[in-house]
Amino acid sequence: KIVFVRDYPGRQMIVDKNLCELERELPIEFFRLNRKFIAHQKAIDRFKPDNGKIQIFLKPEMKEEVHVSKEMAPEFRKWIGS
C-alpha cells in the first residue's frame, strides 16, 4: 500500500511509512481520523455529527467523504476541544 501526504497547498508526496508508523511519530496536533486519514488540527475546516459518526471537512478539500467512527468520536471531540 502507498501512503500519501498532502500539504496545505495541495501538493501530494509519497511517504515510505505506513499510517501506524506515522501516527506514532507525529505530534499531538495530528489525529488518526480513520484507517485512511491522519489530519492536523489546522486542516480540519469543520465537522458535523452524522448518525453517531462525525463527518470531517478538510482543507484542502477531499473528493471522498471523511468520517470518524462512532467508537473514536468521543476521543476526537476531546482532542479537537484541546
Secondary structure as UniProt FT lines:
FT   STRAND          3..6
FT   TURN            8..9
FT   STRAND          12..15
FT   HELIX           19..25
FT   TURN            28..29
FT   STRAND          30..32
FT   STRAND          38..40
FT   HELIX           41..43
FT   STRAND          44..50
FT   TURN            51..52
FT   STRAND          53..58
FT   STRAND          66..68
FT   TURN            70..72
FT   HELIX           73..81
//
